[in-house]
Amino acid sequence: MTEQKDSYRQIMKATSLFGGVQVFQILISVIRSKFVAILLGPAGMGIVGLLASTTGLIAGLTGFGLGTSGVKNVTEAYSSGNKERIDTVVSVVRRLVWLTGLLGAMLTLVFSPWLSEFAFGNKEYTLAFVWLSITLLFAQLNIGEMVVLQGMRKLQYLAKANIYGSLSGLVVAIPLYYKLGIRGIVPVIIITAFMTFFFSRYFARKVKTEKVKLSLSATITEGKSMMVMGFMISMSAMIILFVDYLLRIFINHIGHVEDVGFYNAGFAIINTYVGMVFTAMGTDYYPRLSVVADNNQQCKDNINQQAEIALLILAPILIIFLIFVNWAVVLLYSKQFLVITDMLHWAALGIFFKAVSWSIAFVFLAKGEGKLYFWSEFASSMYTLIFNMLGYYLGGLTGLGVSFLLSFTVYLIQVFVIARTRYHFSFYSSFITIFLVQFTLALLTFALVNLVEQPYSYFWGIVLIAISGWYSYRELDRRIGVKEIIQSVIQKIKKRHH
């Protein structure tokens, strides 16, 4: 029981650290998004989205998934305690990100006219893509440094690198957008990419590793496992990005560029703000799962524990979000963006299924099953694209929210069946209870905001928030001893004052 409590506490410790980082990054994103919405408008946000998704597609194609496969290899080397092995793996990672980063930059440079034509229907953005090619190198080098920090569990350094990178991006973005308007989009993206890499490199240098001289053939030989698994991850990432890219193009052609901006804004809230728990947890979860990947029972324990904590943290946040979504949209963007609120209501329900499926899907990567992961993601990408296109065609922006919920419901069934068949995975009754209680509360909240007029919906909404929050607190206290932790902190504060 003590070991299980320690495991839950480790999850919460890492989540608290990176949850704090995510909150800070969210505050920065709120400020930046507010300025972008005001200074550039929906059309400007649409351009940013198309440029970012296009370069992201190239990065997904050429990055070889090193940001994920590299973490597994560095974690395994670090867990072995062999200094020579650690130095070799870190040197290989850094060599590979240079090679893959240069490949991405060259492809973007060479195909810039075609990319402009495909994304915008003209060649007006050719020069923009020429300049943005350098960001693919910076982004890949940044991934290399982040892999070292994450794989060696240097979470404090990783947190600081994220914070300083985000803050520098904000400092750069606001004055450039104010001065240059839409013409400032490309300079902001380039400078932000460089500053992000600068800080990750700065903190990674604090980790004492020796550079190992390796020939190109030795690098490829040593990095073969990373490249093979990474290639499958890269292909699946490329398909996901390509599907998202096709959806943006579809929205632009069937609707207009403003809807692309609205889509970007809506899912920035879902994936960046609400989804901060995934980022916070994944930083520690993936390396921890990789260490026990050979033991199916320990994998099952880790997945269930992770899924439980994810829901207990996310559920009250999602219910608050459902009640006050209008306020959130106006705060983050402007009243012009209130058209996305119905989309966000449906998508918020989908986050419940995303949280659970996310917890399971990591096991494919932790076990090194690159092909399985690829085909799983390929299948989900295909039906997600179909659902999204049908959703937008039939229901506009709201239809995209419905398709988000439907896609992750199907995806959860998919990954569960695979994990059940291959690894004898099953959900614990404690997890099922948590899911049913919190999802029922979310459904009641969804019905409330759609059927009850304001201000009555706020009153009953606060009641539902209180119930969800109390239930999460009670369950967390059973798992990690919240009362004990609070009392311990209070005692430490008293001792300092005395």
C-alpha positions in Angstrom: 0.0 0.0 0.0 2.9 2.4 0.9 4.5 1.6 -2.5 1.3 2.3 -4.3 0.9 5.6 -2.4 4.5 6.5 -3.4 3.6 5.9 -7.0 0.5 8.1 -6.8 2.6 10.8 -5.1 5.3 10.6 -7.8 2.6 11.2 -10.4 1.3 14.2 -8.4 4.7 15.6 -7.7 5.6 15.7 -11.4 2.1 16.9 -12.3 2.4 19.7 -9.7 5.8 20.8 -11.0 4.8 20.8 -14.7 1.2 21.9 -13.9 2.8 25.1 -12.4 4.9 25.4 -15.6 1.8 24.9 -17.7 -0.2 27.5 -15.7 2.6 30.0 -16.3 2.7 29.1 -20.0 -1.1 29.5 -20.1 -0.9 32.9 -18.7 1.7 33.9 -21.3 -0.5 32.2 -24.0 -3.6 34.1 -22.8 -1.7 37.4 -23.1 -0.2 36.5 -26.5 -3.5 35.2 -27.9 -5.3 38.3 -26.7 -2.9 40.5 -28.5 -2.9 38.3 -31.6 -6.7 38.3 -31.7 -6.9 42.1 -31.3 -4.0 43.0 -33.6 -4.3 40.3 -36.3 -8.0 39.2 -36.0 -9.4 35.9 -37.1 -7.8 36.1 -40.6 -4.4 36.7 -39.0 -4.9 33.7 -36.7 -5.8 31.7 -39.8 -2.5 32.6 -41.5 -0.6 31.7 -38.4 -2.4 28.4 -38.2 -1.7 27.5 -41.8 2.0 28.5 -41.7 2.5 26.6 -38.4 0.6 23.5 -39.6 2.5 23.4 -42.9 6.0 23.6 -41.3 4.7 21.2 -38.6 3.9 18.7 -41.4 7.4 18.9 -42.7 8.9 18.6 -39.2 6.7 15.6 -38.6 8.0 14.0 -41.8 11.7 14.7 -41.2 11.9 14.6 -37.4 11.9 10.8 -37.2 10.0 10.9 -33.9 13.2 11.5 -32.0 11.4 13.5 -29.4 9.7 10.3 -28.3 12.0 7.4 -29.3 15.0 9.3 -27.9 13.4 9.7 -24.5 13.0 5.9 -24.2 16.7 5.3 -25.1 18.0 8.0 -22.8 15.8 6.8 -20.0 17.1 3.2 -20.4 20.7 4.4 -20.5 20.2 6.6 -17.4 18.5 3.8 -15.5 21.5 1.6 -16.2 23.8 4.0 -14.3 26.5 3.3 -16.9 28.2 6.7 -17.5 29.8 5.7 -20.8 26.4 4.4 -22.1 24.7 7.6 -21.1 27.3 9.8 -22.9 27.1 7.7 -26.0 23.3 7.8 -26.2 23.2 11.5 -25.5 25.8 12.1 -28.2 23.9 10.1 -30.7 20.7 12.0 -30.0 22.4 15.3 -30.5 24.0 14.1 -33.7 20.7 12.8 -35.1 18.7 16.0 -34.4 21.3 18.0 -36.4 20.9 15.7 -39.3 17.1 15.5 -39.2 16.8 19.3 -38.5 18.9 20.1 -41.6 16.9 17.7 -43.7 13.6 19.5 -42.6 15.1 22.9 -43.3 16.3 21.9 -46.8 12.9 20.4 -47.8 11.0 23.5 -46.7 13.4 25.7 -48.6 13.2 23.7 -51.8 9.5 23.2 -51.8 8.5 26.6 -50.5 6.6 27.7 -53.7 4.6 24.4 -53.7 3.9 24.7 -50.0 2.5 28.3 -50.5 0.4 27.1 -53.4 -1.0 24.2 -51.4 -1.7 26.1 -48.2 -3.0 29.4 -49.5 -3.9 28.7 -53.2 -1.2 31.1 -54.4 2.6 31.7 -54.3 2.4 34.9 -52.1 3.8 33.1 -49.1 6.8 31.5 -50.9 9.2 33.9 -49.2 7.6 33.3 -45.8 8.3 29.6 -46.1 11.9 30.3 -47.3 12.5 32.2 -44.0 10.6 29.7 -41.9 12.8 26.8 -43.1 15.4 27.8 -40.4 12.8 27.2 -37.7 12.7 23.5 -38.5 16.4 23.2 -37.5 15.9 25.2 -34.3 12.9 23.1 -33.4 14.7 19.8 -33.9 17.7 21.0 -32.0 15.4 22.1 -29.2 13.8 18.6 -29.2 17.3 17.0 -28.8 18.0 19.1 -25.6 14.5 18.4 -24.2 15.0 14.7 -24.8 18.2 14.8 -22.7 16.5 16.6 -19.8 13.4 14.5 -19.8 15.2 11.2 -20.3 17.6 11.9 -17.4 14.7 13.1 -15.3 16.1 16.6 -14.8 12.6 17.9 -14.4 13.6 21.2 -12.7 15.8 22.2 -15.6 13.2 21.1 -18.1 10.6 23.2 -16.3 12.9 26.3 -16.3 13.7 25.8 -20.0 9.9 25.8 -20.8 9.2 28.9 -18.7 12.0 31.0 -20.1 11.3 29.9 -23.7 7.6 30.9 -23.4 8.4 34.2 -21.7 10.9 35.2 -24.4 8.4 34.3 -27.0 5.9 36.7 -25.5 8.4 39.5 -25.2 9.2 39.2 -28.9 5.6 38.7 -30.2 3.7 41.6 -28.8 5.9 44.5 -30.0 6.4 42.9 -33.4 2.7 42.3 -34.0 1.9 45.8 -32.8 4.5 47.4 -35.1 4.2 45.1 -38.2 0.7 43.5 -37.9 0.4 40.4 -40.2 3.9 41.1 -41.6 5.3 40.4 -38.1 4.1 36.7 -38.1 7.2 35.2 -39.8 9.8 37.2 -37.7 7.9 36.2 -34.5 7.9 32.5 -35.4 11.6 32.5 -36.3 12.8 34.5 -33.2 10.6 32.4 -30.9 12.0 29.2 -32.3 15.5 30.3 -31.7 14.9 31.6 -28.2 13.2 28.3 -27.2 16.2 26.3 -28.4 18.6 28.7 -26.7 17.1 28.1 -23.3 16.8 24.4 -23.6 20.4 24.2 -24.7 21.5 26.4 -21.8 19.9 24.1 -19.2 20.9 20.9 -20.9 24.5 22.0 -20.7 24.2 22.0 -16.9 23.8 18.2 -17.1 27.3 16.7 -17.0 27.8 14.5 -20.0 30.9 13.9 -22.1 30.7 14.3 -25.9 31.6 11.0 -27.6 33.2 11.3 -31.0 31.3 9.0 -33.4 31.5 8.5 -37.2 28.4 8.8 -39.3 28.2 5.0 -39.7 28.7 4.5 -35.9 26.0 7.1 -35.2 23.5 5.3 -37.5 24.4 1.9 -36.0 24.1 3.2 -32.4 20.9 5.1 -33.2 19.3 2.4 -35.3 16.7 1.5 -32.6 15.8 5.1 -32.2 15.6 5.7 -35.9 13.5 2.6 -36.6 11.0 3.3 -33.8 11.3 7.0 -34.5 10.5 6.5 -38.1 7.2 4.8 -37.3 6.4 7.6 -34.8 7.4 10.1 -37.4 5.1 8.6 -40.0 2.2 8.5 -37.5 2.9 12.1 -36.5 3.0 13.1 -40.1 -0.3 11.5 -40.8 -1.9 13.2 -37.8 -0.5 16.5 -38.9 -1.4 15.9 -42.6 -5.0 15.0 -41.5 -5.2 18.2 -39.4 -3.7 20.1 -42.4 -6.3 18.7 -44.8 -9.0 19.6 -42.4 -7.8 23.3 -42.3 -7.7 23.3 -46.1 -11.2 21.8 -46.2 -12.5 24.4 -43.8 -10.8 27.1 -45.9 -12.4 25.9 -49.1 -15.8 24.9 -47.9 -16.1 27.9 -45.5 -13.5 30.7 -45.2 -10.2 31.6 -43.6 -12.0 33.1 -40.6 -13.4 29.7 -39.7 -9.8 28.3 -39.8 -9.0 31.0 -37.3 -12.0 30.1 -35.1 -11.0 26.4 -35.3 -7.4 27.2 -34.3 -8.7 29.4 -31.4 -11.1 26.7 -30.2 -8.7 23.8 -30.2 -5.9 26.0 -28.8 -8.1 26.3 -25.7 -8.9 22.5 -25.6 -5.4 21.3 -26.4 -3.3 24.0 -24.8 -5.3 25.3 -21.8 -7.5 22.4 -20.8 -5.0 19.8 -22.1 -2.2 21.2 -19.9 -2.7 18.2 -17.6 -1.6 15.8 -20.4 1.6 17.8 -21.0 2.3 18.0 -17.2 1.8 14.3 -16.7 3.4 13.0 -19.9 6.7 14.6 -19.0 7.2 12.1 -16.2 4.8 9.4 -17.2 6.4 8.2 -20.4 9.9 7.7 -18.9 8.4 6.0 -15.8 6.3 3.6 -18.0 9.4 2.8 -20.1 11.3 1.6 -17.1 8.6 -1.1 -16.3 7.7 -1.8 -19.9 8.7 -5.5 -19.7 6.2 -6.2 -16.9 2.6 -6.2 -18.0 1.2 -6.1 -14.4 3.3 -3.0 -13.5 2.2 -1.4 -16.8 -1.4 -2.1 -15.9 -0.8 -0.5 -12.5 0.9 2.6 -14.0 -1.8 3.1 -16.6 -4.7 2.8 -14.1 -3.0 5.1 -11.6 -2.2 7.7 -14.3 -5.8 7.5 -15.7 -7.3 8.0 -12.2 -5.1 11.0 -11.4 -5.8 12.5 -14.8 -9.5 12.3 -14.4 -9.5 13.5 -10.8 -7.6 16.6 -11.8 -9.3 17.2 -15.2 -12.9 16.7 -14.3 -13.4 19.7 -12.0 -11.5 21.9 -14.5 -13.7 20.7 -17.4 -16.9 21.3 -15.4 -15.7 24.8 -14.5 -14.8 25.3 -18.2 -18.3 24.2 -19.3 -20.0 26.7 -17.0 -17.8 29.7 -17.8 -16.8 29.0 -21.4 -18.2 32.3 -22.6 -16.1 34.2 -20.1 -13.0 32.2 -21.1 -13.4 32.9 -24.8 -13.8 36.6 -24.3 -10.9 36.7 -21.8 -8.6 34.7 -24.1 -9.7 36.3 -27.4 -12.7 38.6 -27.9 -16.5 38.6 -28.3 -15.9 38.1 -32.0 -14.9 34.5 -31.1 -18.0 33.6 -29.1 -19.2 31.5 -32.1 -16.9 28.7 -30.9 -18.6 28.1 -27.6 -20.9 25.3 -28.8 -17.9 23.5 -30.3 -16.1 23.8 -27.1 -19.0 22.3 -25.1 -18.9 19.1 -27.1 -15.1 19.0 -27.2 -14.9 19.3 -23.4 -16.8 16.0 -23.1 -14.4 14.5 -25.5 -11.4 15.3 -23.2 -12.7 12.6 -20.8 -12.2 10.0 -23.4 -8.9 11.5 -24.6 -7.5 11.4 -21.1 -8.1 7.7 -20.7 -7.0 6.7 -24.2 -3.9 8.9 -23.8 -3.0 6.9 -20.7 -3.2 3.6 -22.5 -1.6 4.6 -25.8 1.7 5.4 -24.2 2.3 1.7 -23.4 2.7 1.0 -27.2 5.7 3.4 -27.2 7.1 2.3 -23.8 7.2 -1.3 -25.1 8.9 -0.2 -28.3 6.1 -1.4 -30.5 6.5 1.2 -33.3 4.6 -0.6 -36.0 1.6 -1.2 -33.7 1.6 2.4 -32.6 1.8 3.5 -36.3 -1.2 1.4 -37.5 -3.2 2.4 -34.4 -2.6 6.1 -35.1 -3.2 5.6 -38.8 -6.6 4.1 -38.3 -7.6 6.8 -35.8 -6.4 9.5 -38.2 -8.5 8.2 -41.0 -11.8 8.0 -39.2 -11.1 11.3 -37.3 -10.7 13.1 -40.7 -13.9 11.6 -42.0 -15.8 12.5 -38.8 -14.3 16.1 -38.8 -15.2 16.7 -42.5 -18.7 15.4 -42.0 -19.0 17.3 -38.8 -18.0 20.6 -40.4 -20.0 20.0 -43.5 -23.2 19.2 -41.6 -22.8 21.3 -38.4 -20.1 23.9 -39.0 -17.9 24.7 -36.1 -20.3 22.9 -33.6 -20.0 19.8 -35.8 -16.2 19.8 -35.2 -16.8 19.6 -31.5 -19.2 16.7 -31.9 -16.6 14.9 -34.2 -13.9 15.5 -31.5 -16.1 13.6 -28.9 -17.0 10.8 -31.3 -13.4 10.4 -32.5 -11.9 9.9 -29.0 -14.7 7.6 -28.0 -13.9 5.3 -30.9 -10.2 5.7 -30.2 -10.5 4.7 -26.6 -12.3 1.5 -27.6 -9.6 0.9 -30.1 -6.6 1.2 -27.8 -8.3 -0.6 -25.0 -9.0 -3.7 -27.2 -5.4 -3.7 -28.5 -3.9 -3.4 -25.0 -6.4 -6.0 -23.6 -5.4 -8.5 -26.4 -1.7 -8.0 -26.4 -0.8 -7.1 -22.7 -3.9 -8.5 -20.8 -4.7 -4.9 -19.8 -7.9 -4.2 -17.8 -9.4 -1.2 -15.9 -9.6 -1.4 -12.2 -13.0 -1.0 -10.6 -11.7 2.1 -8.8 -11.0 3.8 -12.1 -14.3 2.8 -13.6 -16.1 4.3 -10.6 -14.2 7.6 -10.9 -14.9 7.8 -14.7 -18.7 7.1 -14.2 -19.1 9.6 -11.4 -17.1 12.5 -13.0 -18.5 12.0 -16.5 -22.1 11.9 -15.2 -21.4 15.2 -13.5 -20.0 16.6 -16.8 -23.1 15.4 -18.7 -25.3 17.1 -16.2 -23.3 20.3 -16.6 -23.5 20.0 -20.4 -27.3 19.7 -20.2 -27.4 22.6 -17.7 -25.6 25.1 -19.9 -27.6 24.2 -22.9 -31.1 24.0 -21.3 -31.1 26.4 -18.4 -30.9 30.2 -18.9 -28.4 32.4 -17.1 -28.0 33.4 -14.3 -29.7 30.2 -13.0 -27.2 28.0 -14.9 -24.4 29.6 -12.9 -25.9 28.8 -9.6 -26.5 25.1 -10.3 -23.2 25.0 -12.2 -21.3 26.1 -9.1 -23.1 23.3 -7.2 -21.9 20.8 -9.7 -18.4 22.2 -9.6 -18.4 21.9 -5.8 -19.6 18.2 -6.0 -16.9 17.3 -8.6 -14.2 19.2 -6.6 -15.2 17.5 -3.4 -15.2 14.0 -5.0 -11.8 14.6 -6.5 -10.3 15.8 -3.2 -11.7 12.8 -1.4 -10.3 10.3 -3.9 -6.9 12.1 -4.1 -6.7 12.1 -0.3 -7.2 8.3 -0.3 -4.4 7.9 -2.8 -1.8 10.4 -1.8 -2.8 11.6 1.7 -3.6 15.2 0.8 -4.4 16.1 4.4 -1.0 14.7 5.5 0.8 16.8 2.8 -1.0 20.0 3.7 -0.3 19.4 7.4 3.4 18.8 6.6 3.6 22.0 4.6 2.0 24.0 7.4 4.4 22.6 10.0 7.4 23.5 7.8 6.1 27.0 7.4 5.6 27.3 11.2 9.1 26.1 11.9 10.6 28.7 9.5 8.7 31.4 11.3 9.9 30.2 14.7 
